[in-house]
Structure formats: C-alpha cells, structure tokens
Amino acid sequence: MPQQHDRFVVHADVNGHFAYSSLIYHPELLDVPMVVGGNEEARHGIVLSKNKAAKKYNIQTGSSLMEARKLCNNLASLPPVYRLYDRTSKDFYNFMGNYTPVTAPFGCDGMSADITGTAHLYGGGARSIKGVEAIVRELHERFPKEYGLNLSIGISWNFSLAKLACDTAGANGVKWILRESPEDTDWQKHVYALPVEELIYIGAATKRKLNSRYIYTLGELVEYGPDRLKKLLGVVGIDHYIKATGMDNAPLVSEDGGPPMRSIGNGSTTPYDMTEEEQVHVMSHVMASSVCQRMRAHKVVPRTVEISVTYVKDGNIENESYQCPMETPSNLDVDFAETALQLFHKRFMVYGKTKYGVRKVTLRGKDLMFNTNVYQLSFELDAIRREKRIALADCVDGINDRWKHSVRRSIELVDPLLTGLGSKANQRFAPSGWY
C-alpha cells in the first residue's frame, strides 16, 4: 500500500439500510428471512431492502414480493417507515461529516468524503496513508456501535473508483484501490477484471449494448477506446472510459457548497395501467406538482423537460424517454406539465387512447438555471400575469410546507388513486447531490 498519495476519497454505504433500521424495532426478526416491501395493492409491492437471512434465498432488491415469497415460504415482510429512514440517513450524513467538510451524499444510504485535507489529523504527515487507515478503521468500528448499522467502505483517489471499491467490498467489508503514483498500473489488474456493470452509471441497457460488442469487463471497455465508445454510447461513453481508467478528477459535489444539481425529477408506478388520456393528464400534473415545488425550493428553472414512460407491450415491460426544450424556462406546474404532455401526445397517443398500457410516468426538469432574469417577455400584460402566477405558486408552497401538502390543483383530485403519488413529503431520500 502506498505511503504517500495525491488524494483520498472514501465512499461508505449503509448495509441493508431500510431492513436493518426497521429491525431496531423488530429484533425478533433479526435471524428470520425478512424484507422491507411496498404496498402490493398499489403495485408498489417490490423488495426495497432485505436482511442477511433473506439473502441466502437469493432474493433480489427490486424484485416483486410475490417472486420473493416463491423463493422463501416463511418470508417476513415489513412496510417501509420513511420517517425512521430519514432520521438514520441524517445520522449517517452527520457522522461522515465529522471527518471532513467535503462530502457528497449518494442516495439515502451512501456518502463520499474527500479526506485528503483532514487525514493528517489522525496520524502521519500530510497525505500520509496512516491517517486514512485510522479514519477508515474508526468509521468501520464506531458507526455499528453507535447506530447498530454496518458499513461497506471503499477507498481510492477519486469518487468513481471509491464507489467501485465499496460496491465490490461485500457486506461490512473494506476495499482499497490505490496506486503508488499516477504512472502505477498495478491497480488495473484488479479493476479491469471486473464486469462492466460494476462501474457506476452502467445499467442494464448500457450493459446490453456493451455486451453486443463483446465488451464484458472493464478492461475490454478500456481497450475498446474512447472514440468507439462515443459512437456506441454517445458522450456518456467518454465518461465511462474516463472513470474506468482512473482519470476522473472531478471534485465531490457538496450539498451545501457545491454547484446546483443538473436535474430534478419524480416518477411513480400507478395502481393500474393507464389507457385513457385523462388518466395520463392527471398523473403528469401530480408529478409536475412535486417536481416544480422542489425546483422552486432550490430557486431553479429547467430549460429542458424529459418524460419517461414505462409501458406494457406484448406482455413485456418497456421504457422510453423523450425530452424537448421549454419555450420559456419555467418552474410553474402547468407550464411544466403541458410541455411534458405535448411530448407524450406526440409519441404515445392514438385517437385519444394510449398505444400501450402505461404503468409509470416520470417527469424531470433538466439543464437547470437559477430563476433570476430568465424571462424575456414582449408584452407587459404577459409579465404581470406571470408575476401573479409565480406569487401564487410561492404562497401555495408555503402553505403546503406548513400543512403537509394540503393545497392541490383540482386536476390532481380527479383520481384519488393517483393524488398522493407525487407528494413532496415522500421524496426526502435523495439529497441534491443525487438528483
């Protein structure tokens, strides 16, 4: 292990966050196969988290509870308690922040911390490995003792490889990916043998594209080269190449001090497959209300709207996403929803019916900018109307923040089964660094 280094980034994930947080109040289920699952009647019945006993049955996070019960007859299921998970997430973030102010949350149970500037406080000189070892050892031992939750920890010289190390460390494990110098290539022997899907942001669709070119490992991805990866995957192919080769030098994005998020979105599976135009309209406005309220809270407006649609075609679940620029950047619910619906009509509507049964709709505002001086209006009347709408939206946001989403647009109340899906109160687990 190197004695000196240019940068140290630690990434930690809470093992089985939802499951083991729930087990604090249900210790009798500790050694029983147990999962935390959603509402099956509302078609949110998927495995959100599982304990160690359930893993022995090869139960996968994201699979349906029905599939999980086929694998384990005596499976126990607990409903999610989001207030509890919110509290444990904050405890985790605060705990990591004890070691450095340079942190970036990754979802509700992960966080990266750049400890380059603080490691010397725990032993050794500046940029010494001794201080890093002391911090990692303390993280690994203290957090379980104080909060009853185990951590997997990865350490490297950038976020991408630290996350890779953490993901491959195993439950309650610690893994190092370090180098003696920028010219050192020994680390590549271990990293390049890993499957491509281990690299962050390579999902199932990207994996299929890479596999179609006989690219199965990270070494084969690097060998394919940046130019061909760009042709195959677009600009994101270059990003994958940079991460796999260890050249990712991007700073961590701090939730408080970093640049604004690149996008804000929300989506939800519906209790039934939507086939009518009105159903999609209601769902889009419900999602737009949640997304726009969050954008207003962050004082940003989107220049681009993206709609993702999950639908059922010939018995298979498929997904498509489309985006378009907004004529005038706006974080007002109606403007945002109507832009998304124009995209939906163009792609999915035929004679007032959806082409296929729509199971999930996700709206996302992208290319965000701060909402100062973004409107170039030609008519004074338009400016007055917009200012009134903005003032009304701010007033409604204040009421909803205080009284738990008590004010809604009338269109959101047309279908009671869809009304609560976009509530901002349910979207608290992805901090700004995650959006």
Sine and cosine of phi, psi and omega as CSV:
sin_phi,cos_phi,sin_psi,cos_psi,sin_omega,cos_omega
0.00,0.00,0.69,-0.72,-0.05,-1.00
-0.91,0.41,0.53,-0.85,0.02,-1.00
-1.00,0.01,-0.46,0.89,0.02,-1.00
-0.81,-0.58,0.46,-0.89,-0.02,-1.00
-0.40,-0.92,0.36,-0.93,-0.03,-1.00
-0.99,0.12,-0.45,0.89,-0.07,-1.00
-0.34,-0.94,0.57,-0.82,0.05,-1.00
-0.77,-0.64,0.86,-0.51,0.07,-1.00
-0.86,-0.51,0.78,-0.62,0.05,-1.00
-0.95,-0.32,0.75,-0.66,0.13,-0.99
-0.87,-0.49,0.77,-0.64,-0.01,-1.00
-0.81,-0.59,0.66,-0.75,0.08,-1.00
-0.85,-0.52,0.67,-0.74,0.10,-1.00
-0.98,0.21,0.82,-0.57,-0.02,-1.00
-0.95,0.31,0.80,-0.60,0.06,-1.00
0.77,0.64,0.77,0.64,-0.16,-0.99
-0.76,0.65,-0.85,0.53,-0.06,-1.00
-0.89,0.45,-0.71,0.70,-0.08,-1.00
-0.89,0.46,-0.77,0.63,-0.10,-0.99
-0.98,0.21,-0.40,0.92,0.15,-0.99
-0.92,0.38,-0.66,0.75,0.03,-1.00
-0.92,0.40,-0.56,0.83,-0.03,-1.00
-0.93,0.37,-0.29,0.96,0.08,-1.00
-0.86,0.51,-0.55,0.84,0.00,-1.00
-0.98,-0.19,-0.04,1.00,0.06,-1.00
-0.71,-0.71,0.88,0.48,-0.05,-1.00
-0.88,0.47,-0.36,0.93,0.01,-1.00
-0.92,0.40,-0.27,0.96,-0.02,-1.00
-0.98,-0.17,0.11,0.99,-0.10,-0.99
-0.83,0.55,-0.70,0.72,-0.05,-1.00
-0.98,-0.19,0.17,0.99,0.02,-1.00
-0.98,-0.20,0.66,-0.75,0.08,-1.00
-0.82,0.57,0.87,-0.49,-0.12,-0.99
-0.61,-0.79,0.63,-0.78,0.09,-1.00
-0.76,-0.65,0.40,-0.91,0.22,-0.98
-0.98,-0.19,0.83,-0.56,-0.09,-1.00
-0.74,-0.68,0.32,-0.95,-0.03,-1.00
-0.99,0.11,-0.27,-0.96,-0.04,-1.00
-1.00,0.08,0.95,-0.31,-0.05,-1.00
-0.91,0.40,-0.58,0.81,-0.01,-1.00
-0.91,0.42,-0.53,0.85,0.03,-1.00
-1.00,-0.03,0.19,0.98,0.02,-1.00
0.90,0.44,0.52,0.86,0.17,-0.99
-0.94,-0.34,0.42,0.91,-0.10,-1.00
-0.99,0.12,0.91,0.42,0.05,-1.00
-0.89,-0.46,0.33,-0.94,0.03,-1.00
-0.97,0.24,0.91,-0.42,0.02,-1.00
-1.00,0.01,-0.51,0.86,-0.02,-1.00
-0.28,-0.96,0.34,-0.94,-0.04,-1.00
-0.54,-0.84,0.39,-0.92,0.05,-1.00
-1.00,-0.07,0.03,-1.00,-0.07,-1.00
-0.89,0.46,-0.61,0.79,-0.01,-1.00
-0.90,0.44,-0.57,0.82,-0.01,-1.00
-0.96,0.28,-0.48,0.88,0.00,-1.00
-0.89,0.46,-0.48,0.88,-0.02,-1.00
-0.90,0.45,-0.35,0.94,0.00,-1.00
-1.00,-0.10,0.18,0.98,0.04,-1.00
0.89,0.46,0.54,0.84,0.08,-1.00
-0.97,0.23,0.78,-0.63,-0.09,-1.00
-0.98,-0.22,0.69,-0.73,0.13,-0.99
-0.88,0.47,0.74,-0.67,-0.04,-1.00
0.98,-0.18,-0.28,0.96,0.05,-1.00
-0.98,0.22,0.31,-0.95,-0.01,-1.00
-0.96,0.28,0.44,-0.90,0.06,-1.00
-0.89,0.46,-0.52,0.85,0.04,-1.00
-0.89,0.45,-0.71,0.71,0.04,-1.00
-0.90,0.43,-0.63,0.78,-0.01,-1.00
-0.90,0.44,-0.63,0.77,-0.01,-1.00
-0.94,0.33,-0.44,0.90,0.09,-1.00
-0.92,0.39,-0.53,0.85,0.00,-1.00
-0.99,0.15,-0.44,0.90,-0.03,-1.00
-0.59,-0.80,0.94,-0.33,-0.07,-1.00
-0.91,0.41,-0.58,0.82,-0.07,-1.00
-0.99,-0.15,0.49,0.87,-0.04,-1.00
-0.93,0.37,0.77,-0.64,0.09,-1.00
-1.00,-0.07,0.62,-0.78,-0.02,-1.00
-0.78,-0.63,0.76,-0.65,0.05,-1.00
-0.90,-0.44,0.62,-0.79,0.06,-1.00
-0.95,0.30,0.48,-0.88,0.02,-1.00
-0.93,0.37,0.59,-0.81,0.05,-1.00
-0.86,-0.51,1.00,0.02,-0.19,-0.98
-0.92,0.39,-0.50,0.86,0.04,-1.00
-0.90,0.44,-0.61,0.79,0.04,-1.00
-0.91,0.41,-0.71,0.71,-0.03,-1.00
-0.93,0.38,-0.56,0.83,0.06,-1.00
-0.88,0.48,-0.68,0.74,-0.02,-1.00
-0.92,0.39,-0.70,0.72,0.00,-1.00
-0.93,0.38,-0.54,0.84,0.07,-1.00
-0.89,0.45,-0.72,0.70,0.01,-1.00
-0.89,0.45,-0.64,0.77,0.06,-1.00
-0.86,0.51,-0.68,0.74,-0.01,-1.00
-0.91,0.42,-0.73,0.68,0.02,-1.00
-0.86,0.51,-0.71,0.70,-0.01,-1.00
-0.90,0.43,-0.61,0.79,0.01,-1.00
-0.89,0.46,-0.73,0.68,0.02,-1.00
-0.90,0.43,-0.57,0.82,-0.01,-1.00
-0.93,0.37,-0.20,0.98,0.06,-1.00
-0.92,0.40,-0.36,0.93,-0.14,-0.99
-0.98,-0.20,-0.29,0.96,0.02,-1.00
-0.17,-0.99,0.54,-0.84,0.09,-1.00
-0.99,0.15,-0.17,0.99,-0.06,-1.00
-1.00,-0.08,1.00,0.01,-0.04,-1.00
-0.75,-0.66,0.38,-0.93,0.05,-1.00
-0.60,-0.80,0.89,-0.45,0.03,-1.00
-0.94,0.35,0.54,-0.84,0.06,-1.00
-0.76,-0.65,1.00,-0.01,-0.09,-1.00
0.96,0.28,-0.27,-0.96,-0.08,-1.00
-1.00,0.06,-0.21,0.98,-0.09,-1.00
-0.74,-0.67,0.33,0.94,0.02,-1.00
-0.68,-0.73,0.51,-0.86,0.05,-1.00
-0.41,-0.91,0.64,-0.77,0.11,-0.99
-0.96,-0.29,0.56,-0.83,-0.02,-1.00
-0.65,-0.76,0.80,-0.60,0.08,-1.00
-1.00,0.01,0.95,-0.30,-0.08,-1.00
-0.97,-0.24,0.29,0.96,-0.03,-1.00
-0.83,0.56,-0.68,0.73,-0.09,-1.00
-1.00,0.09,-0.12,0.99,-0.05,-1.00
-0.87,-0.50,-0.17,0.98,-0.07,-1.00
-0.86,0.50,-0.54,0.84,-0.05,-1.00
-0.91,0.42,-0.33,0.94,0.02,-1.00
-0.94,0.34,-0.24,0.97,-0.05,-1.00
-0.94,-0.33,0.22,0.97,0.06,-1.00
0.80,-0.60,0.51,-0.86,0.00,-1.00
0.98,0.21,0.06,-1.00,0.01,-1.00
-1.00,0.05,-0.18,-0.98,0.03,-1.00
-0.88,0.48,0.73,-0.68,0.02,-1.00
0.88,0.48,0.44,0.90,0.03,-1.00
-1.00,0.06,0.55,-0.84,-0.01,-1.00
-0.95,0.30,-0.37,0.93,-0.07,-1.00
-0.89,0.46,-0.70,0.72,0.02,-1.00
-0.90,0.43,-0.60,0.80,0.03,-1.00
-0.91,0.42,-0.70,0.71,0.02,-1.00
-0.87,0.49,-0.63,0.78,0.00,-1.00
-0.92,0.40,-0.66,0.75,0.02,-1.00
-0.91,0.42,-0.72,0.70,-0.02,-1.00
-0.89,0.46,-0.68,0.73,0.01,-1.00
-0.88,0.47,-0.66,0.75,0.00,-1.00
-0.93,0.38,-0.67,0.75,0.07,-1.00
-0.84,0.53,-0.73,0.68,-0.11,-0.99
-0.93,0.36,-0.49,0.87,-0.06,-1.00
-0.99,-0.11,-0.64,0.77,-0.12,-0.99
-0.96,0.28,-0.70,0.71,-0.12,-0.99
-0.87,0.48,-0.71,0.70,0.05,-1.00
-0.87,0.49,-0.61,0.79,-0.01,-1.00
-0.92,0.39,-0.64,0.77,-0.11,-0.99
-1.00,0.07,-0.50,0.87,-0.12,-0.99
-0.83,-0.56,-0.09,1.00,0.04,-1.00
0.96,0.28,0.29,0.96,-0.02,-1.00
-0.81,-0.58,0.68,-0.73,-0.01,-1.00
-1.00,0.02,0.41,-0.91,0.01,-1.00
-0.86,-0.51,0.61,-0.79,0.28,-0.96
-0.98,-0.19,0.69,-0.73,-0.14,-0.99
-0.76,-0.65,0.70,-0.71,0.10,-1.00
-0.82,-0.57,0.60,-0.80,-0.03,-1.00
-0.76,-0.65,0.74,-0.67,0.07,-1.00
-0.36,-0.93,-0.21,-0.98,-0.02,-1.00
-0.99,-0.12,0.00,1.00,0.13,-0.99
-0.49,-0.87,0.19,-0.98,-0.07,-1.00
-0.89,0.46,-0.70,0.71,-0.10,-1.00
-0.85,0.52,-0.73,0.69,-0.03,-1.00
-0.97,0.23,-0.50,0.86,0.08,-1.00
-0.91,0.42,-0.64,0.77,0.04,-1.00
-0.92,0.39,-0.65,0.76,0.05,-1.00
-0.87,0.48,-0.70,0.71,0.02,-1.00
-0.89,0.46,-0.67,0.74,0.00,-1.00
-0.90,0.43,-0.70,0.71,-0.04,-1.00
-0.91,0.42,-0.45,0.89,-0.03,-1.00
-0.97,-0.24,0.10,1.00,-0.02,-1.00
-0.98,0.20,-0.35,0.94,-0.06,-1.00
1.00,0.08,0.20,-0.98,-0.02,-1.00
-0.87,0.49,0.75,-0.66,0.03,-1.00
0.85,0.52,0.44,0.90,-0.05,-1.00
-0.97,-0.24,0.24,-0.97,0.06,-1.00
-0.76,-0.65,0.75,-0.66,-0.02,-1.00
-0.68,-0.73,0.68,-0.73,-0.01,-1.00
-0.94,-0.35,0.71,-0.70,0.20,-0.98
-0.80,-0.60,1.00,-0.10,-0.05,-1.00
-0.78,-0.62,0.19,-0.98,0.00,-1.00
-0.66,-0.75,0.44,-0.90,0.02,-1.00
-0.94,0.34,-0.58,0.82,-0.02,-1.00
-0.33,-0.94,0.20,-0.98,0.05,-1.00
-0.85,0.53,-0.36,0.93,0.00,-1.00
-1.00,0.03,-0.20,0.98,-0.03,-1.00
-0.93,0.37,0.71,-0.70,-0.03,-1.00
-0.87,-0.50,0.11,0.99,-0.04,-1.00
-0.88,0.48,-0.57,0.82,-0.02,-1.00
-0.88,0.47,-0.45,0.90,-0.07,-1.00
-0.91,0.42,-0.49,0.87,-0.02,-1.00
-0.86,0.51,-0.59,0.81,-0.03,-1.00
-1.00,0.08,-0.67,0.74,-0.08,-1.00
-0.96,0.30,-0.69,0.72,-0.12,-0.99
-0.95,0.33,-0.24,0.97,0.05,-1.00
-0.99,0.11,-0.18,0.98,-0.06,-1.00
-0.97,0.23,0.49,-0.87,0.07,-1.00
-0.89,0.46,0.50,-0.87,-0.06,-1.00
-0.86,0.51,-0.54,0.84,-0.07,-1.00
-0.94,0.35,-0.16,0.99,0.05,-1.00
-0.97,0.26,-0.35,0.94,0.00,-1.00
-0.97,0.23,0.69,-0.73,-0.04,-1.00
-0.84,0.54,0.64,-0.77,0.03,-1.00
0.96,0.27,0.15,0.99,0.17,-0.99
-0.98,-0.17,0.97,-0.25,-0.03,-1.00
-0.99,-0.14,-0.24,-0.97,-0.09,-1.00
-0.90,0.44,-0.67,0.75,-0.04,-1.00
-0.92,0.40,-0.69,0.72,0.02,-1.00
-0.92,0.40,-0.62,0.78,0.05,-1.00
-0.86,0.51,-0.69,0.73,0.01,-1.00
-0.88,0.47,-0.67,0.75,0.02,-1.00
-0.89,0.45,-0.68,0.73,0.01,-1.00
-0.92,0.39,-0.68,0.73,0.02,-1.00
-0.88,0.47,-0.52,0.85,0.02,-1.00
-0.91,0.42,-0.33,0.94,0.08,-1.00
-0.97,-0.24,0.31,0.95,0.01,-1.00
0.88,0.48,0.58,0.81,0.07,-1.00
-0.96,-0.28,0.96,-0.28,-0.08,-1.00
-0.90,-0.43,-0.41,0.91,-0.02,-1.00
-0.88,-0.48,0.27,-0.96,0.03,-1.00
-0.92,0.40,-0.51,0.86,0.08,-1.00
-0.90,0.44,-0.66,0.75,0.04,-1.00
-0.93,0.37,-0.54,0.84,0.07,-1.00
-0.90,0.44,-0.71,0.71,0.01,-1.00
-0.90,0.43,-0.67,0.74,-0.01,-1.00
-0.90,0.44,-0.51,0.86,0.00,-1.00
-0.89,0.45,-0.51,0.86,0.11,-0.99
1.00,-0.04,0.47,-0.88,-0.06,-1.00
-0.91,0.41,-0.60,0.80,-0.05,-1.00
-0.91,0.42,-0.72,0.69,-0.01,-1.00
-0.95,0.32,-0.54,0.84,0.06,-1.00
-0.90,0.43,-0.59,0.81,0.04,-1.00
-0.91,0.41,-0.64,0.77,0.04,-1.00
-0.91,0.41,-0.58,0.82,-0.05,-1.00
-0.98,0.18,-0.67,0.74,-0.16,-0.99
-0.89,-0.46,-0.09,1.00,-0.11,-0.99
1.00,0.08,-0.30,-0.96,-0.05,-1.00
-0.86,0.51,-0.50,0.86,-0.02,-1.00
-0.90,0.44,-0.40,0.92,0.05,-1.00
-0.89,0.46,-0.61,0.79,0.06,-1.00
-0.90,0.45,-0.65,0.76,-0.01,-1.00
-0.89,0.46,-0.67,0.74,0.04,-1.00
-0.89,0.46,-0.63,0.77,0.00,-1.00
-0.90,0.44,-0.70,0.71,-0.01,-1.00
-0.88,0.47,-0.68,0.73,-0.01,-1.00
-0.92,0.39,-0.67,0.74,-0.05,-1.00
-0.93,0.37,-0.49,0.87,-0.03,-1.00
-1.00,0.01,0.01,1.00,0.04,-1.00
0.98,0.18,0.23,0.97,-0.05,-1.00
-1.00,-0.06,0.15,0.99,0.00,-1.00
-0.97,0.25,0.97,-0.26,-0.03,-1.00
-0.95,-0.31,0.28,0.96,-0.05,-1.00
-0.90,0.43,0.65,-0.76,0.05,-1.00
-0.95,0.31,0.39,-0.92,0.10,-0.99
-0.93,0.37,0.59,-0.80,0.01,-1.00
-1.00,-0.06,0.92,-0.39,0.02,-1.00
-0.99,0.16,0.66,-0.76,-0.02,-1.00
-0.89,0.46,-0.51,0.86,-0.04,-1.00
-1.00,-0.09,-0.63,0.78,-0.16,-0.99
-0.94,-0.35,-0.03,1.00,-0.08,-1.00
-1.00,0.03,0.00,-1.00,0.04,-1.00
-0.93,0.38,0.30,-0.95,-0.03,-1.00
-0.91,0.41,0.37,-0.93,0.04,-1.00
-0.89,0.46,0.40,-0.92,-0.02,-1.00
-0.99,0.11,-0.40,0.92,-0.01,-1.00
-0.37,-0.93,0.37,-0.93,0.10,-1.00
-0.71,-0.71,0.77,-0.64,-0.05,-1.00
-0.54,-0.84,0.15,-0.99,0.06,-1.00
-0.36,-0.93,0.61,-0.79,0.05,-1.00
-0.49,-0.87,0.34,-0.94,0.00,-1.00
-0.42,-0.91,0.55,-0.83,0.12,-0.99
-0.97,0.25,0.70,-0.72,-0.04,-1.00
-1.00,0.03,0.41,-0.91,-0.02,-1.00
-0.92,0.39,-0.26,0.97,0.00,-1.00
-0.51,-0.86,0.31,-0.95,0.05,-1.00
-0.97,0.26,0.83,-0.56,-0.05,-1.00
-1.00,0.10,0.77,-0.63,0.02,-1.00
-0.82,-0.58,-0.23,0.97,-0.05,-1.00
-0.98,-0.20,0.52,-0.85,-0.01,-1.00
-0.86,0.51,-0.68,0.74,-0.04,-1.00
-0.89,0.46,-0.60,0.80,0.00,-1.00
-0.89,0.46,-0.69,0.73,0.01,-1.00
-0.92,0.38,-0.60,0.80,0.04,-1.00
-0.88,0.47,-0.73,0.69,0.01,-1.00
-0.87,0.49,-0.75,0.66,-0.03,-1.00
-0.88,0.48,-0.65,0.76,-0.01,-1.00
-0.91,0.42,-0.64,0.77,0.02,-1.00
-0.94,0.33,-0.57,0.82,0.06,-1.00
-0.89,0.45,-0.73,0.69,0.02,-1.00
-0.92,0.39,-0.65,0.76,-0.01,-1.00
-0.88,0.47,-0.61,0.79,0.02,-1.00
-0.86,0.50,-0.70,0.71,0.00,-1.00
-0.92,0.40,-0.74,0.67,-0.06,-1.00
-0.90,0.43,-0.71,0.70,-0.06,-1.00
-0.93,0.37,-0.57,0.82,0.05,-1.00
-0.89,0.45,-0.64,0.77,0.03,-1.00
-0.94,0.34,-0.62,0.78,0.04,-1.00
-0.90,0.43,-0.65,0.76,0.04,-1.00
-0.91,0.42,-0.59,0.80,0.03,-1.00
-0.89,0.46,-0.56,0.83,0.02,-1.00
-1.00,-0.02,0.01,1.00,0.03,-1.00
0.86,0.51,0.68,0.73,0.04,-1.00
-0.79,-0.61,0.38,-0.92,0.09,-1.00
-0.79,-0.62,0.51,-0.86,0.00,-1.00
-1.00,-0.05,0.62,-0.79,0.15,-0.99
-1.00,-0.06,-0.26,0.96,-0.03,-1.00
-0.72,-0.69,0.63,-0.78,0.07,-1.00
-0.92,-0.39,0.73,-0.69,0.05,-1.00
-0.86,-0.52,0.69,-0.72,0.11,-0.99
-0.85,-0.53,0.78,-0.62,0.07,-1.00
-0.92,-0.40,0.72,-0.70,-0.07,-1.00
-0.81,-0.58,0.83,-0.56,0.12,-0.99
-0.98,-0.20,0.81,-0.59,-0.10,-0.99
-0.64,-0.76,0.24,-0.97,-0.02,-1.00
-0.95,-0.30,0.86,-0.52,0.00,-1.00
-0.76,-0.65,0.88,-0.48,0.00,-1.00
0.80,0.59,0.62,0.78,0.05,-1.00
0.99,0.13,-0.07,1.00,0.00,-1.00
-0.96,-0.29,0.57,-0.82,0.04,-1.00
-1.00,-0.01,0.84,-0.54,-0.02,-1.00
-0.80,-0.60,0.28,-0.96,-0.05,-1.00
-0.66,-0.76,0.64,-0.76,0.09,-1.00
-0.68,-0.73,0.53,-0.85,0.02,-1.00
-0.75,-0.66,0.64,-0.77,0.04,-1.00
-0.67,-0.75,0.45,-0.89,0.01,-1.00
-0.58,-0.81,0.38,-0.92,0.04,-1.00
-0.44,-0.90,0.42,-0.91,0.03,-1.00
-0.96,0.27,0.50,-0.86,0.11,-0.99
-0.99,0.13,0.67,-0.74,0.02,-1.00
-0.86,0.51,-0.68,0.73,0.13,-0.99
-0.75,-0.66,0.86,-0.50,0.01,-1.00
-0.80,0.60,0.76,-0.65,-0.07,-1.00
-0.45,-0.89,0.65,-0.76,0.11,-0.99
-0.94,-0.33,0.43,0.90,0.08,-1.00
-1.00,0.02,0.69,-0.73,-0.15,-0.99
-0.79,0.62,-0.77,0.64,-0.10,-0.99
-0.91,0.41,-0.71,0.71,0.01,-1.00
-0.85,0.53,-0.71,0.70,-0.05,-1.00
-0.92,0.39,-0.73,0.68,-0.03,-1.00
-0.90,0.43,-0.68,0.74,-0.04,-1.00
-0.92,0.40,-0.59,0.81,0.06,-1.00
-0.90,0.44,-0.68,0.73,0.03,-1.00
-0.91,0.42,-0.64,0.77,-0.02,-1.00
-0.93,0.37,-0.53,0.85,0.09,-1.00
-0.87,0.49,-0.67,0.75,0.07,-1.00
-0.89,0.45,-0.69,0.72,-0.03,-1.00
-0.89,0.46,-0.70,0.71,-0.01,-1.00
-0.87,0.49,-0.65,0.76,-0.05,-1.00
-0.92,0.39,-0.52,0.85,-0.13,-0.99
-0.97,-0.23,-0.49,0.87,-0.23,-0.97
-0.82,-0.58,-0.13,0.99,-0.06,-1.00
-0.98,-0.20,0.68,-0.74,0.09,-1.00
-0.68,-0.74,0.92,-0.39,0.02,-1.00
0.79,0.61,0.73,0.69,0.09,-1.00
0.98,0.19,0.04,1.00,0.02,-1.00
-0.85,-0.53,0.45,-0.89,0.10,-1.00
-0.97,0.23,0.53,-0.85,0.01,-1.00
-0.87,0.49,-0.62,0.79,-0.02,-1.00
-0.68,-0.73,0.23,-0.97,0.05,-1.00
-0.93,0.36,0.88,-0.47,-0.06,-1.00
-1.00,0.04,0.83,-0.56,-0.09,-1.00
-0.97,-0.24,-0.42,0.91,-0.03,-1.00
-0.45,-0.89,0.65,-0.76,0.07,-1.00
-0.80,-0.60,0.77,-0.64,0.05,-1.00
-0.83,-0.56,0.78,-0.62,0.08,-1.00
-0.93,-0.36,0.62,-0.79,-0.03,-1.00
-0.60,-0.80,0.74,-0.67,0.15,-0.99
-1.00,-0.06,0.78,-0.62,-0.09,-1.00
-0.81,-0.59,0.11,-0.99,-0.04,-1.00
0.77,0.63,0.82,0.57,-0.11,-0.99
-0.95,0.30,0.54,-0.84,0.08,-1.00
-0.63,-0.78,0.42,-0.91,0.04,-1.00
-0.91,0.41,0.56,-0.83,-0.20,-0.98
-1.00,0.05,0.47,0.88,0.06,-1.00
-0.99,-0.15,0.75,-0.66,0.08,-1.00
0.82,0.57,0.72,0.69,0.00,-1.00
-0.96,-0.26,-0.17,0.99,-0.08,-1.00
-0.98,-0.18,0.81,-0.59,0.07,-1.00
-0.90,-0.45,1.00,-0.01,-0.12,-0.99
-0.97,-0.23,0.58,-0.82,-0.07,-1.00
-1.00,-0.01,-0.45,0.89,-0.12,-0.99
-0.87,-0.50,0.68,-0.73,-0.02,-1.00
-0.88,0.48,-0.59,0.81,0.00,-1.00
-0.88,0.47,-0.67,0.75,0.04,-1.00
-0.87,0.50,-0.66,0.75,-0.02,-1.00
-0.90,0.43,-0.66,0.75,0.00,-1.00
-0.91,0.42,-0.71,0.70,0.01,-1.00
-0.88,0.48,-0.68,0.73,-0.01,-1.00
-0.91,0.42,-0.68,0.74,0.02,-1.00
-0.87,0.49,-0.61,0.79,0.03,-1.00
-0.92,0.39,-0.65,0.76,0.00,-1.00
-0.92,0.39,-0.62,0.78,0.03,-1.00
-0.91,0.41,-0.69,0.73,0.01,-1.00
-0.89,0.45,-0.65,0.76,0.03,-1.00
-0.90,0.44,-0.69,0.72,0.00,-1.00
-0.88,0.47,-0.67,0.75,0.02,-1.00
-0.90,0.44,-0.63,0.77,0.02,-1.00
-0.90,0.43,-0.70,0.71,0.01,-1.00
-0.89,0.45,-0.65,0.76,0.03,-1.00
-0.86,0.51,-0.67,0.74,0.01,-1.00
-0.89,0.45,-0.65,0.76,0.03,-1.00
-0.92,0.40,-0.69,0.72,-0.04,-1.00
-0.92,0.38,-0.58,0.81,0.05,-1.00
-0.90,0.43,-0.56,0.83,-0.05,-1.00
-1.00,0.08,-0.58,0.81,-0.14,-0.99
-0.89,-0.46,0.52,0.86,0.17,-0.98
0.82,0.57,0.86,0.50,0.13,-0.99
0.85,0.53,0.75,0.66,-0.07,-1.00
-1.00,0.08,-0.27,0.96,0.00,-1.00
-0.93,-0.36,0.80,-0.60,0.00,-1.00
-0.71,-0.71,0.37,-0.93,0.15,-0.99
-0.95,0.31,0.52,-0.85,-0.09,-1.00
-0.87,0.49,-0.55,0.84,-0.03,-1.00
-0.91,0.42,-0.45,0.89,0.00,-1.00
-0.95,0.32,-0.28,0.96,-0.07,-1.00
-0.99,-0.14,0.03,1.00,-0.04,-1.00
-0.89,0.46,-0.64,0.77,-0.02,-1.00
-0.84,-0.55,0.96,-0.28,-0.04,-1.00
-0.85,0.53,-0.45,0.89,-0.02,-1.00
-0.94,0.33,-0.38,0.92,-0.03,-1.00
-0.98,-0.19,-0.31,0.95,-0.19,-0.98
-0.83,0.56,-0.72,0.70,-0.13,-0.99
-1.00,0.06,0.01,1.00,-0.14,-0.99
-0.93,0.36,-0.48,0.88,-0.09,-1.00
-0.97,-0.22,0.22,0.98,-0.08,-1.00
-0.83,0.56,0.77,-0.63,-0.01,-1.00
-0.87,0.50,-0.49,0.87,-0.02,-1.00
-0.89,0.45,-0.36,0.93,-0.01,-1.00
-1.00,-0.03,0.04,1.00,-0.12,-0.99
-0.90,-0.44,0.72,0.69,-0.17,-0.99
-0.98,-0.20,0.04,1.00,-0.17,-0.99
-0.99,-0.11,-0.17,0.99,0.01,-1.00
-0.93,-0.36,0.99,-0.13,0.00,-1.00
-0.89,0.45,0.10,-1.00,-0.14,-0.99
-0.86,0.50,-0.47,0.88,0.02,-1.00
-0.92,0.38,-0.26,0.97,-0.06,-1.00
-1.00,-0.07,-0.44,0.90,-0.10,-0.99
-0.94,0.33,0.00,0.00,0.00,0.00
